Each structure stands twice: as structure tokens, then as C-alpha cells.
């Protein structure tokens, strides 16, 4: 129903997904994005549940207005969720050029680079994230793995 907030739809979508009710989960995640195109957390489960990138972009685009950066971020998140790390890394690279201080974009770029085997590029991006915000915690398990592959340890 329209009376549910995006947060409630996200929670319900997660429950439906966990219990195997994929159609209901998709509906909840779509409702969250329809109500708020900034509910980016809904993008990954939608992609993992088989929603096409263009359908997700159309859903976000209806309420996002002329926010091209948001559509690029959604594309990158979809690409990453379906393990198209090469495309995701390319999209995140463009976003990082536009928003060089954005830790989330840099961190996701580092993760994609790690999955592609680009250890040095991944280390550089993770290092930039850590230099900006030493308390940033997303994907630090991946950073630790990249450090291990490189023979380093966290400072």
C-alpha cells in the first residue's frame, strides 16, 4: 500500500526475499524505489532477484528528474550486484571522477577492481577511502583480502 514508507518496504522486501517469496520481495523493493529514488539499497536485491537494469533505471528515472549521476550510480550498483565487475568498475570510475570525495563510490570501485584482479588499483582506491575516513567500514573485509594478496598488513 501507498501508506508504507520506503524503509518499511525495504524491510518487508528483505523478509519476503529471505523466505523465498520473490514476487512479493520485488514488489516491495520496487515500491521503495518508486517512493524514493534515493532508496539505493533496493537496487541490489532487485538485480539479484532478476530485474533487468533498464527496468530499474526506468523506475528510478521516473522520480529522479534530471539526476544523471543517480542513474549512473544505479547502473553501477546493478552491474556490481550481477557480478559484471568490469562494467561496474568503468561506471564507478566515471562517478569517482565526478565525485572524487565520495567514499562509497571509491570503495565500490576498489571492490570491483579486486574482483577483476587489479590488486594495485584496488589498494590505491581503498587507501584513498581510508585516508578520507578512517572509520569507514564498508567492504573492509575485501580490503583486508587485497592487503593479504599484496603481502601487506593494515596500518
Steps between C-alpha positions, in 0.01 A plus 500: 500500500593862447500564875822301549825692522800399287667365816200277574493379139873423521451298818203312357689437177788354698266270691322385184836440333631302798191277503503440124204716402688669218202661326392671823861600571535657155174691550616637836842605369338662194258690727792625709678632189180649359438690821862611532753472217770548763411163656808362326509198733206359301704480179723207597223261609293590194792414273571180692134402468525529121368847426663645189727803529286704261184428699669616821635811325153580364353464849759736651492736202127569539554678829867596479449782254815607321746339743736321259742421782225306679429291192874430465517394865200270453663348190822437689316339790304273263815404311679421825205299635497274192881461514570703185802647677665632183200716408446599864865606535469714189182665625645555848814650342287762323311569823828530694621759249181700552493448878861445612417542870226234505619210715219265397580538130874455558448200725270326251752576225769335715282192550438466127871541428577231758255261331671573168841419649631857481663487842701822473206705371279356771758580769528856375123554510466339844789715626322814378186394686695433820686834469170687474319310773684257723167391651344398168419129543328380182695231316797509736500119486575530129771756577659256745496229233664732247765596757563130561534432127751783479694375804416811707323548828260773609663805653 
